[in-house]
């Protein structure tokens, strides 16, 4: 009788936790252990208050937790027992040394490889799940094979294509699953082993196999192309405001072109999240490294447009409030980088809040899923500023405000009593719509002075 597979995952974050939970739920005969040295994070995964908020995730976790899904701080123990080891550790942008501000910091990847080499025995399949630059698998293989005499390794690339807020849906019914491996008999066998796991619920024609390098690069390129579309429509939003065109109408018109399509054409205050900016900066570094400065400059411009869109929004708030927000209260509705997630990495709200605080405004923030501690840490770091206030509901944030800035498209913001909000604000009452989810004509009828991205005032 064939022994069931055992999987462990290094890293219990936004990728590792949900991905392993779905594998465990779909493959009840496979033992899945998610590991992390952070005791608080593991305790949260074992509780009813998961550290990651995603619609539907709690139910998936509870369907398998304690049966074949486990969360543990015993990283080395899980590595010893596992046939397949997913590596889902952080790969932030470097803040020091060569490539600072662009290249991926691979210290956690290297540490994971050295730990695996230290304790692994037998045949192991290592799966890169973190977003990493091309040729990282080669470096991992070198470390693994140079430091272990008790184990043999195959390293695969299996990048994630999850959108936060829809991660469970994306895992349940992915557009594609991409697996890259060495084009050797051993490498191809390892690819098939991992592919057969996904094939338990994903149609085979959606499981794509490539060589390692194509798989690694495909992840960076996918995110770069998506971010490029956002920056492109955001650049057009500024032109729409200047000319009287409506960016939503323009997006709808061009989205009907089958060569373009409608997705990622929603103008906003800019993209955020853990991947887009980091991956584009990584891509620019790779282009520079391989002697392609023109290609690097092209992709870097996508990030520059995104930064410009955020600062343009902040500047508009100051300008409309008679060129000063000093001592004025600005309500911030939404802090997460998008709805249905508590992730705040690279959220545009950080930039907007910092800009307003620098202008002397009293900034009152409400987000339904992000904690006060997270908001304060993101905006202020280790310092403090009494002008940053975090409250527990939208009405409280808006009471007595001079202006409102809607920064995250949470559904609850569509249903607020804006007439009551208007009555409790100082006049003239300003509303700055960074997501274009509200009924603008009704807001104007109530009396708001409205600015909306990509629309004429």
N, C-alpha and C positions, 0 to 999 in steps of 0.2 A: 504494500500500500504506500502510495506517495505521501511524503510528509508535507503538510500544508506550509505555505510560505509564511515567513515572519518579516515584518517591515518595521523599521524605526525611522523617525524623522528628527533631524537636528534642527531645532528652531520651532517655537510654538507661536509664531506671529500671524499676520494677516494671510499669509500663503500657506504655511505649514499646517496650522490648525484646521482650517476648513477643508483643505485638500485631503488630508489624512482622514478626517471625519467622514467625508464622502466615500473614500475607498473602503473604510471599515463598514459603512452602512451598506454598500453594494456588494461587499465580499465578506460575508459573515464567517467564512472559514479561514480568513487571513487575520493573524494577530498583528495589530497596528499599535505602536507605542510612539507617542509624540513626546520628545524630550526638550528640556530647556533648563539651564542652571538657575534661572530666576524662580525662586520658590513662590513668590507672590503670583506670578503669571500662571504657573502650574496649578496653584491652589484655585485660581479663578476658573481655569478650564475644568476643574473638578467640582465647580459650584454651579449654582443657578444664575450667576451673574458673570457670563463669559467675558474675557478681556477684549474680544472682538465682537462688534455688533454687525450682524448681517441678517436681513430678513430670512427666516426659515432655518438659520444655523442652529439655534437651540434645539429644535426638534430633531435635526440630523444627529447632533452630538448625543442627545439622550437616547436615541434609538440604538446606539452601539456602545456607549460608554459603560464600562464594567463587564461587557460581554466579550468584545474583541477589540475595543478601543480603550487605550490607557494613556494617561498623562503622567509623566514622571520626571524627576530631577536626576535620576540615575542614568546619566548619559552613557557612560562607559558600559554599564551592564546591558543596556539596550543594544548597543553596537555589537557586543559579543554574540548576542542571540540572533541578530537580524541576518536574513539572507540578502535583503535589499535595504540600502541606507539612502534616504532622501536627505539632501543637504539644502536647507531652507533658511540660512542665516543671513544677516544683514550685509548689504554691499553698498554702503553710502558713498557719496562723492568724497574724494580725498580733500582734506582741509590743510594738508601740509606736503612739503617736498615736491618731487617731480609729478607734474600733472595735477597739482592742487587746483580745486575748483572745477575740474572736468573729469579726470580719470576715476574709475571705481576703486575704492579702498578694499583690497582683497584680504586684509589681515584675518578676518573671521573665517573666510574660506580656507585659507592656509592652516589656521588653527584647527579647523574641523578635520582637514586631511591628515594632519599630524596626529590628532587624537585617534582617528580611525586606524592609522598605521600602527599606532602603539598597542591597541587592544584587539584588533581583528584577527580572527583565525579562520582558515578555510577559504572558500570561494565567496566573494562579495561583489554585489553590483552596487555601484555608487551612482546616484542620480542627482545631477545638478538641477535644483529647483529654483535657486536664487537667480536673479538677473545678473549675468556676468559677461565680461568682454570675450571676444573671440580668442581662442587658444587657452582659456583658463583650464579646460579639461586636460590639456596636455601638461600644464603645470601640476595639476592635481595628481595625474598619473605618475609623474616624475617623483613627487613627494611620497606617494603611497608605495611605489615599487622600490624606492631607495631606502625606505625606513621599515619595511616589514619583510620578515623571512617566514612568517607563519601563514600568510594569506596571499591569495591571488585576486586581482581586481579587474573589473571592467567599469569604465566611467562613461555614463550616458548623459546627454543633455535633454531635459524634458521641461522646457520653459513654460511658465504659467501665462495664460491670457485672460485672467480674471478681471472683471470690472468691479470695483468696490461698490457695494450697494446691490449688486446682482450676482455676487460670487456663487451663491448656492445654485441659482439657476444656470450660471455659466458652467459649473461643475457637473450638474445633472444633464445638461444638453449642450455640450460645447460645440463651437463652430468647427474646431479641429483639435486633435491632440498631436503634438509634434514630439518625436523621439529621435534623437541623433546618437549615433554610436560609431565606433571604429568599424571599417568595412573589412573585417576579418571574420573567420568562422566563429570565434569566441565572442566578438563584438556583436555580430548579427544575432547570435543566440541570446545574448543579454537583452538586446532590443526586443526580440520576440517575447521574452519573459515578461518584460514590463508592458508591452503592447497587449498581451493576453489578459493582464489585470484590467486595463481600461476597457477591453473588449467585452467585459462582463456586462457593461451597460452602454457603451458607446459603439455605434455602427463601425465596422471595419473600414469603410470608405472614408471615415473622418479621422482615422489614425494614420498620420503621415510619418514616414521614416526617411531620414536623411543621414549624411555624414555629420560628424560632431560640429564642424566649423559652420556649416550652413544652419544648423539648429541654433547655435549660440548667436549668430548674427541676426537670424530671423526675428528673435525677440526684440532686439534693439530697434531694428528697422520697423517692425509693426508699431511699436509705441511712437517712434519718430514720425511715421506717416499720420497717425491719429492726431498727435499734437500739432503737426503742421496744418491739418485741416482746421483745428480750433484757432490757431494764430491767423490763418488766412481769413476766416470769416470775421475775426475780431478786428483785423486791419480794415476790412470793408465796413465794419460797424461805425468806425470813426468817419469814414467818407459819407455814409448814410446820414449821420447827424449833421454834417456840413451841407449836404445837398438837398435834404428833405426826402430822400428815399427811406424805405422801411426795411431794416435788415432781415426781419422775418419773412417779408414778401420776396426779397431777393433770394434768400436761402431756399424758400419753397420753389421758386422758379428754376434755379439751377439744380436743385435736388431732383427735379423731374427728369433731368438728363440722365439716361441709364448709365452713361460713362462716368458720371460723378456720384450720383446716389444721394440720399437725404441724410445719412448719418454723420454725426459730428460736425454739423453746420449750425449749431445753436450758439449764437453770440452770447458772451457773458463777460464777467470781470477777469477771466483768465483760467487756465487749467492749473490743477494742483495734484496732490496725491504723491505716492511714493515713487512712481516710475517715470512719468513723462520727462520731467526736467532732468532727472538723474541719467536716464538712458540717452537723451539727446546730447548731454554734455559728454557722456562716455563715447558716443558716436563721433563727436567732433574731435575728441582726443585721439581716437583710433585713426581718423582721417589725417590728422596732423602727423601722427606717429609714422604712418605709411606714406608720407610725402604728398598729401592731397589737400593743400591749404584752401583751395577754392571750394572743395566739397565741405570742408570743416566750417568755412565762413557761412555757407548756405544754411547748414543745420543750426549754427549758432544764432542766426537771425531769427529762427523760430522762438528761441528762448527770449531774445531781446524784445520781440513784439509782445510776448506774454508779460514781461516785466513792465513794458510801456503801458499796456492796457490797465494794469493794476494802478500804476501811479497816475494815469490819466483820470481814472475814476475818483481817486482821492482828491486830485486837484479840482475836479468838477464840484465836489462837495464844498470845498473851501470857496471856490469862485462864486457859486450860487448863494452861499450864505454871506454875501456882501464882503467877500475877500477876507473874512476872519471867522475862525471857529473858536478862538480863545475864550474860555469860560462857558462855551455853549455845550449843551448835551446832545450827543449823537447816539441814537439807538442802533445797535448792530444786531440784525436778525440773521442768525446762522453763522457758525464758525467752522464747522466741518467743511472739507473741500468739495463735497457733494452730498446730496441727501442720502439717507439710508445707510450711513456709515458714521462711526465716531472717529475716523482717521482725520488728523489735522495736518499731516505732513505736506508742506509746501502750499497750504491753503492760502488763497488770495486774501482771506480775512486778516492774516498776520500782517501783511504789508499795509492794508488799509488802516487797521488799528494803530499801527506804529506811526503812520503818516499823520493821523489825526491827533494822536497824543503829542507828537512833535510840534503840532500847531497849537497846543494848549487846550484841546477839547477835553470834555468829560465824556469818556467812551463807556457806554453801558451795553454789555453783551448778553445775548440769550441764545443758547443752542439746546435743543431737546436731548442731545445725546453726549455732548462733550462736557466734561467736568470743569469746575472752576479752576482746579489745580492745573489741568492741562492747558486751559486758555491762558492763565497767568504765566505759566512756564514758556509757552510758545511766544507770547508777545514780549514779555519782560525778561525772560531768562532768570538769572539769580537776583536781579534788582527788584525794586518795587516802585509803584507809581499809584498814588491814591486816586488819580483820575481814571484808572481802569477799574470798572465795577462789573461784576458778573451777577446776574439775577436768574430767577427760576421760571419766569414766564414772560411772554412777549409784551403783554399789557404793562407790566412793571417797567420793562426796558423803555417803552415809548412814553410813559407818563412824564410830562414836563419837558420833553425833548424838543429841540429846535428842528431836528431832522432825523429821518430814518434811512439806514442803508441796508437793503436786503441783499445778503451775500450768499446764502445757500438756499436751494430750491426745495426746502422741506414742504411737504404737502400742507401741513397745518397752517402755514403762512397764507395760503390761498383763502382760508376760511375765517380769518380774523375779522373782528368787528371794526373795520377801518373808520367808520363814522364815530364810534366811541373813542377810538385812538386819536382821531383828529381833534375831537373836543378837548382831550386832555393835553394837547401839545401847545407850545407857544406859537404865535402866529407872526408872519406867515409860516405854515407848516410845510416842510419839504420832505419828499420821499424820493430816494435814489434807488432805482430798480436795477440790480445787477444781474438778474436772471430772466427777466421778461416772463414771469409766470402769473402776474396779477392782471385784473381787468382795469386797464389804464383809463379808459373813458369814465368809468364809475369813480375812480379815485379823483379825477379832475372835477367831476360833478360835486363830490363831497367838499372840495376846496383845496386839495393838496396841490402844491407846486411840484410837478413831477419831472424827473429826468429818468429816461430809460435808455439802456445801451442800444445804440444803433437806430434811434428814433428821434425825429425832430421834436423839440420842446413844444 
